[in-house]
Amino acid sequence: MLEKLDFIEKKYNELTERSMDPELIKDLKEYQKVMKEHSDIEPIVMKYREYSTYMEELEGAKEMLYEKLDDEMKEMVKEEVKELEENIANVEEELKILLIPKDPNDHKNVIVEIRGGAGGDEAALFAGVLFRMYSMYAESKKWKIEVMSSNEIGIGGYKEVIFMINGKGAYSRLKYESGVHRVQRVPETESSGRIHTSTATVAVLPEAEDVDLEINESDLKIDIYRSSGAGGQHVNTTDSAVRITHLPTGVVVACQDERSQIKNREKAMKILKTRIYDQMLSDQAAEIAQDRKGQVGTGDRSERIRTYNFPQGRVTDHRINLTLHKLSAIVDGDLDELIDNLVTTDQAEKLKAQ
């Protein structure tokens, strides 16, 4: 571990020096790359320097024990040695976590896709509950939300809703939300008071940036058509809806929420790029699936990850066997306790694998 830390500190010093080079600032893309790498490893270097300081102090304190000291002074030095050893042990644990390979997408914005699953209208209503839950969580983090595409059922639910969350580290917090979410409750549409079980699927995709992939216009088939469904008087009067097909992968995205064809096209392209990028990441993950077996991670989207039981007011995350009796708070966007536990479990599993 110390060899690795020495190498990282050396790299940090090189990057610090390079960032001051006037020639580098002329190349904005390269400058941003250098500054990002510098800021990524800075917490490790600062923690390593703290560790080195404690080690030097410990060496000095231990040497003092060989000197002629009165009993009171000796006890004070022994106490200092004990305290320094505890500090070193704590910093070592922190360094182990900091050295876990970072997900390169953690800093990114996300596109979240929620779809009603089994359960008809009740599933669509539950999709609406999840959309509200993530929206409120995003607001609590001061992140910006933008609906990209939606298919409402008219009673407050969604067959599908796709939205973007802009905020630093959004993916690092929300990536564990991908999967099947199950709800157990008495439906608003049910008069007999029987508890129904419905599902909705959530997919959290890191936003594809221009550096991640390039799409050739010649690989796109773009169809323009008239909007349909809810949306006001402009619906069915202008050709503003856009459907884009990426021919090499077969990925299709349609957007009709905006009145402007240009805006619909921009949103559709953003979703398309993100889905293709996600497909690339999934293919890479499949290659190393054996290494990730059993990890919390950002696993199979067909996996049932969580149950929201309204009659008992509880939420259970099945991946980590965690049950919290605070359903009302959770559906109002209080997700941090759940997410913190998922992050901790993921880190622990990655530490074991190191």
Backbone torsions as a table, in degrees:
resi	resn	phi	psi	omega
1	MET	NA	-39.2	-177.4
2	LEU	-66.4	-35.9	177.0
3	GLU	-62.3	-43.7	179.5
4	LYS	-62.2	-41.4	-179.7
5	LEU	-68.0	-37.7	176.6
6	ASP	-61.8	-43.1	179.8
7	PHE	-62.7	-43.3	-178.6
8	ILE	-65.1	-40.6	179.3
9	GLU	-64.9	-39.7	178.3
10	LYS	-63.0	-43.4	179.1
11	LYS	-62.3	-41.0	179.4
12	TYR	-61.0	-44.5	179.7
13	ASN	-64.1	-39.9	177.7
14	GLU	-62.6	-43.7	-179.6
15	LEU	-66.3	-37.5	177.7
16	THR	-60.5	-45.5	179.5
17	GLU	-64.0	-43.7	-177.5
18	ARG	-65.2	-36.2	-177.9
19	SER	-64.7	-18.5	-179.8
20	MET	-90.9	-3.8	-179.1
21	ASP	-73.1	119.0	-178.7
22	PRO	-59.3	-28.9	179.7
23	GLU	-65.9	-35.1	-177.7
24	LEU	-65.1	-39.5	-176.6
25	ILE	-61.8	-24.9	178.6
26	LYS	-67.8	-27.3	178.4
27	ASP	-102.2	91.3	-172.2
28	LEU	-57.9	-41.8	-178.0
29	LYS	-63.1	-45.1	-179.5
30	GLU	-68.9	-37.5	178.6
31	TYR	-61.8	-44.7	178.9
32	GLN	-62.8	-39.2	179.3
33	LYS	-62.5	-45.8	180.0
34	VAL	-63.7	-44.6	-178.2
35	MET	-66.7	-33.9	178.6
36	LYS	-67.8	-46.0	179.1
37	GLU	-61.9	-40.1	178.9
38	HIS	-60.9	-47.0	-177.7
39	SER	-72.1	-27.8	179.0
40	ASP	-67.1	-38.8	-176.0
41	ILE	-95.7	-6.6	-178.4
42	GLU	-57.3	-45.9	-179.5
43	PRO	-60.1	-34.4	178.8
44	ILE	-66.8	-45.7	-177.8
45	VAL	-64.1	-43.4	179.7
46	MET	-62.4	-40.4	179.9
47	LYS	-69.2	-37.0	178.6
48	TYR	-66.0	-38.4	178.7
49	ARG	-67.5	-35.8	175.7
50	GLU	-63.6	-43.2	178.4
51	TYR	-60.5	-45.2	-178.9
52	SER	-62.9	-39.2	178.6
53	THR	-62.9	-45.6	178.5
54	TYR	-61.1	-40.4	-178.6
55	MET	-64.4	-41.5	177.7
56	GLU	-64.1	-43.3	180.0
57	GLU	-64.4	-37.8	-179.9
58	LEU	-65.8	-43.0	178.6
59	GLU	-60.2	-43.1	179.5
60	GLY	-64.8	-41.9	-179.1
61	ALA	-65.9	-40.4	-179.7
62	LYS	-66.3	-36.4	177.8
63	GLU	-64.0	-34.7	179.8
64	MET	-63.2	-29.5	-178.5
65	LEU	-65.7	-21.2	178.2
66	TYR	-84.1	-9.2	179.6
67	GLU	-84.4	165.9	178.4
68	LYS	-78.8	109.1	-178.6
69	LEU	-126.0	150.7	172.9
70	ASP	-74.1	165.1	-173.8
71	ASP	-57.4	-41.4	-177.7
72	GLU	-64.4	-43.2	-179.3
73	MET	-66.6	-40.1	179.4
74	LYS	-60.9	-42.2	179.1
75	GLU	-63.1	-39.8	179.4
76	MET	-63.6	-41.5	179.9
77	VAL	-67.8	-40.9	177.7
78	LYS	-59.9	-40.9	179.0
79	GLU	-64.0	-39.6	179.2
80	GLU	-65.7	-41.3	178.6
81	VAL	-59.9	-45.8	-179.6
82	LYS	-60.4	-44.4	-179.4
83	GLU	-64.7	-42.6	179.5
84	LEU	-64.8	-39.6	178.9
85	GLU	-63.5	-38.5	177.2
86	GLU	-65.9	-43.7	178.6
87	ASN	-60.4	-42.7	-179.7
88	ILE	-63.0	-43.6	179.5
89	ALA	-61.7	-41.6	179.6
90	ASN	-65.4	-44.4	-179.0
91	VAL	-65.8	-36.3	177.5
92	GLU	-60.0	-42.5	178.6
93	GLU	-64.2	-41.6	178.9
94	GLU	-64.0	-38.8	179.3
95	LEU	-65.6	-38.7	178.5
96	LYS	-59.0	-42.7	179.8
97	ILE	-68.0	-41.9	179.8
98	LEU	-63.8	-27.2	-178.3
99	LEU	-84.7	-6.4	175.1
100	ILE	-62.1	129.0	-179.2
101	PRO	-53.3	130.0	-177.7
102	LYS	-80.1	145.4	171.7
103	ASP	-72.1	120.0	-176.5
104	PRO	-63.2	-12.6	-179.3
105	ASN	-95.2	-4.4	-172.5
106	ASP	-55.3	-33.1	-175.5
107	HIS	-80.2	-7.2	-167.6
108	LYS	-81.8	160.9	167.3
109	ASN	-70.1	166.0	179.2
110	VAL	-128.5	153.8	166.6
111	ILE	-111.4	123.5	-178.3
112	VAL	-107.9	130.7	178.3
113	GLU	-117.6	120.7	178.5
114	ILE	-117.1	130.6	178.8
115	ARG	-131.2	136.5	173.3
116	GLY	-64.1	136.6	-179.0
117	GLY	-107.1	-125.4	-179.5
118	ALA	-74.0	133.4	175.6
119	GLY	126.5	9.5	174.3
120	GLY	58.4	-132.0	-177.9
121	ASP	-60.6	-35.9	-179.1
122	GLU	-64.4	-36.7	177.0
123	ALA	-65.7	-39.4	178.7
124	ALA	-67.0	-38.1	176.8
125	LEU	-64.8	-39.1	178.5
126	PHE	-67.2	-36.1	174.9
127	ALA	-59.4	-37.6	176.3
128	GLY	-64.9	-37.9	177.7
129	VAL	-63.3	-44.0	-179.8
130	LEU	-66.1	-40.3	178.0
131	PHE	-60.0	-45.2	178.7
132	ARG	-63.8	-41.1	-178.7
133	MET	-60.6	-48.3	-179.7
134	TYR	-69.3	-33.8	178.0
135	SER	-63.7	-43.3	-179.6
136	MET	-69.6	-35.3	176.7
137	TYR	-64.6	-44.5	179.3
138	ALA	-60.8	-42.2	179.2
139	GLU	-62.4	-38.1	179.9
140	SER	-66.1	-23.9	178.8
141	LYS	-95.1	2.4	-176.7
142	LYS	63.1	31.1	175.6
143	TRP	-90.8	153.9	-178.0
144	LYS	-96.6	137.4	-178.9
145	ILE	-114.7	137.9	176.7
146	GLU	-137.9	120.5	177.6
147	VAL	-73.7	127.4	-178.5
148	MET	-95.2	-38.5	-176.8
149	SER	-161.6	143.2	179.3
150	SER	-150.6	152.8	176.4
151	ASN	-134.0	91.6	-175.4
152	GLU	-82.5	154.1	177.9
153	ILE	-102.5	-1.0	173.8
154	GLY	93.0	-10.7	178.9
155	ILE	-120.2	29.2	176.8
156	GLY	92.8	8.6	-179.6
157	GLY	-117.6	176.1	-178.9
158	TYR	-136.4	130.9	167.0
159	LYS	-69.0	-36.1	177.9
160	GLU	-156.2	139.2	171.3
161	VAL	-141.0	129.3	179.5
162	ILE	-119.3	126.7	-178.5
163	PHE	-142.6	156.0	-179.3
164	MET	-107.5	139.4	174.6
165	ILE	-116.8	116.4	178.1
166	ASN	-97.7	116.8	178.7
167	GLY	179.8	142.5	-178.1
168	LYS	-61.0	124.4	177.2
169	GLY	78.7	13.2	-178.4
170	ALA	-57.5	-42.6	-178.2
171	TYR	-67.6	-36.5	-178.1
172	SER	-62.0	-28.5	-179.0
173	ARG	-92.6	-34.9	-171.4
174	LEU	-99.1	-6.7	-174.1
175	LYS	-64.0	-21.1	-179.9
176	TYR	-81.0	-2.1	-175.3
177	GLU	-85.6	-9.0	-179.2
178	SER	-68.1	130.5	178.0
179	GLY	146.0	-169.6	-179.4
180	VAL	-93.7	125.5	177.3
181	HIS	-104.9	130.8	-175.9
182	ARG	-113.0	139.1	177.5
183	VAL	-120.4	139.7	174.2
184	GLN	-123.4	112.5	-179.5
185	ARG	-163.8	167.8	173.8
186	VAL	-81.5	115.8	-176.5
187	PRO	-63.8	148.6	175.6
188	GLU	-63.3	-25.3	-177.9
189	THR	-88.1	0.5	-175.2
190	GLU	-106.7	123.7	-176.9
191	SER	-91.1	-21.3	-173.6
192	SER	-83.3	-6.6	175.7
193	GLY	78.6	18.5	178.3
194	ARG	-82.8	144.1	178.8
195	ILE	-79.8	129.3	177.6
196	HIS	-109.9	153.3	173.1
197	THR	-113.0	126.0	178.1
198	SER	-132.7	166.6	-179.8
199	THR	-135.2	159.5	171.0
200	ALA	-142.5	146.2	178.3
201	THR	-103.0	142.8	177.7
202	VAL	-122.5	131.7	172.8
203	ALA	-124.0	124.2	178.8
204	VAL	-110.3	114.3	-174.8
205	LEU	-114.8	133.3	175.8
206	PRO	-69.7	136.4	-178.9
207	GLU	-61.8	132.8	177.5
208	ALA	-79.1	125.2	176.8
209	GLU	-96.0	163.8	-177.7
210	ASP	-57.7	-31.8	-178.8
211	VAL	-74.2	-18.6	-176.5
212	ASP	-76.5	-40.2	178.5
213	LEU	-160.6	154.7	179.7
214	GLU	-119.2	133.8	180.0
215	ILE	-113.2	128.0	177.3
216	ASN	-80.4	132.4	178.3
217	GLU	-56.1	-33.2	-178.3
218	SER	-67.6	-15.5	179.0
219	ASP	-89.7	2.5	-175.9
220	LEU	-108.8	139.2	170.5
221	LYS	-113.6	118.4	-175.1
222	ILE	-113.7	123.4	178.1
223	ASP	-113.3	135.9	176.3
224	ILE	-111.9	133.7	-179.0
225	TYR	-150.1	174.8	-178.5
226	ARG	-83.3	137.5	179.1
227	SER	-63.2	156.0	176.1
228	SER	-140.0	157.7	178.2
229	GLY	89.6	-163.1	-176.3
230	ALA	-62.7	147.8	177.1
231	GLY	153.7	1.4	175.3
232	GLY	98.8	-174.2	-170.7
233	GLN	-70.0	-19.6	-179.6
234	HIS	-70.5	-18.8	-177.8
235	VAL	-63.0	137.9	179.5
236	ASN	67.4	9.0	178.5
237	THR	-114.7	-19.8	179.0
238	THR	-131.9	148.8	176.5
239	ASP	-83.8	78.0	-175.4
240	SER	-110.6	-16.7	-179.2
241	ALA	-74.6	144.6	-176.3
242	VAL	-128.9	133.6	173.3
243	ARG	-122.3	124.8	-179.9
244	ILE	-116.8	129.0	176.8
245	THR	-113.7	126.3	174.5
246	HIS	-91.3	106.3	-170.4
247	LEU	-60.0	-42.0	-178.6
248	PRO	-63.2	-34.1	-176.4
249	THR	-105.9	-17.5	-177.3
250	GLY	79.2	7.7	178.8
251	VAL	-71.2	129.9	-179.1
252	VAL	-121.8	132.9	177.0
253	VAL	-131.9	134.9	176.8
254	ALA	-124.7	138.9	177.2
255	CYS	-134.3	133.1	179.7
256	GLN	-141.8	7.4	-175.0
257	ASP	-68.2	-32.6	-176.8
258	GLU	-89.2	152.8	175.6
259	ARG	-73.0	-26.5	-175.8
260	SER	-90.9	130.4	176.7
261	GLN	-61.8	-38.7	-178.8
262	ILE	-62.7	-44.8	-179.6
263	LYS	-65.3	-41.4	177.9
264	ASN	-61.7	-39.4	179.3
265	ARG	-65.8	-42.6	178.9
266	GLU	-59.6	-46.2	-179.1
267	LYS	-65.4	-43.1	-179.8
268	ALA	-61.6	-40.8	179.7
269	MET	-65.3	-38.2	-180.0
270	LYS	-64.4	-44.2	178.9
271	ILE	-66.1	-43.5	-179.0
272	LEU	-58.5	-50.3	-179.7
273	LYS	-58.7	-42.9	-177.5
274	THR	-66.2	-39.8	178.7
275	ARG	-67.1	-40.0	179.3
276	ILE	-66.8	-41.3	177.4
277	TYR	-62.2	-41.8	178.9
278	ASP	-63.2	-38.3	177.8
279	GLN	-62.4	-41.8	177.5
280	MET	-61.1	-44.4	-179.9
281	LEU	-64.2	-39.5	179.5
282	SER	-63.7	-39.8	178.1
283	ASP	-64.1	-40.4	178.0
284	GLN	-65.5	-42.0	-178.9
285	ALA	-64.0	-35.9	-179.5
286	ALA	-63.2	-33.4	-179.5
287	GLU	-67.7	-30.3	-179.5
288	ILE	-112.3	24.2	-175.7
289	ALA	-58.2	-34.9	-177.9
290	GLN	-61.3	-37.1	-179.6
291	ASP	-69.9	-26.4	-174.5
292	ARG	-97.4	0.3	-175.4
293	LYS	-54.6	129.7	177.1
294	GLY	84.3	-7.9	179.8
295	GLN	-79.7	155.3	178.0
296	VAL	-64.0	-57.6	174.4
297	GLY	40.4	-146.8	-179.6
298	THR	-121.4	53.2	-165.7
299	GLY	-60.0	-158.4	-174.5
300	ASP	-59.8	127.9	-177.2
301	ARG	-74.1	-10.1	177.9
302	SER	-89.2	-2.0	-178.4
303	GLU	-80.0	134.6	175.7
304	ARG	-77.0	117.1	-173.6
305	ILE	-103.8	-26.1	-170.8
306	ARG	-153.0	145.6	175.7
307	THR	-122.6	132.7	177.5
308	TYR	-109.8	105.1	-177.9
309	ASN	-101.4	104.2	-174.7
310	PHE	-71.1	-44.1	-178.8
311	PRO	-57.8	-35.6	-178.3
312	GLN	-97.9	-0.8	176.8
313	GLY	61.7	34.4	-176.8
314	ARG	-127.7	155.3	175.2
315	VAL	-125.9	130.3	179.8
316	THR	-120.1	126.1	172.2
317	ASP	-97.6	114.4	-171.1
318	HIS	-74.0	-21.4	-177.5
319	ARG	-71.0	-31.1	-176.8
320	ILE	-121.6	11.7	179.3
321	ASN	51.0	45.9	-179.4
322	LEU	-110.3	126.2	175.8
323	THR	-118.9	128.0	178.1
324	LEU	-119.4	130.7	179.8
325	HIS	-94.2	62.2	-179.3
326	LYS	-148.8	48.6	-175.1
327	LEU	-57.7	-44.6	-177.6
328	SER	-57.8	-44.3	180.0
329	ALA	-66.0	-40.6	-178.2
330	ILE	-64.8	-46.8	-179.6
331	VAL	-71.0	-11.6	172.5
332	ASP	-92.8	13.4	172.9
333	GLY	98.0	5.7	-180.0
334	ASP	-85.7	78.2	-171.9
335	LEU	-101.1	-6.1	-170.6
336	ASP	-59.7	-40.3	-178.6
337	GLU	-62.8	-43.1	177.4
338	LEU	-61.2	-50.7	-176.0
339	ILE	-65.7	-40.8	178.8
340	ASP	-58.2	-41.4	179.1
341	ASN	-66.2	-37.4	178.3
342	LEU	-67.9	-42.0	179.1
343	VAL	-62.6	-46.1	-178.6
344	THR	-61.1	-43.7	179.4
345	THR	-63.9	-43.3	179.6
346	ASP	-61.4	-43.0	179.1
347	GLN	-64.0	-42.6	-179.1
348	ALA	-62.0	-41.5	-179.8
349	GLU	-67.3	-38.0	179.3
350	LYS	-69.6	-34.5	176.8
351	LEU	-63.8	-40.1	178.5
352	LYS	-62.2	-37.3	-175.5
353	ALA	-76.8	-14.1	-176.4
354	GLN	-69.5	NA	NA
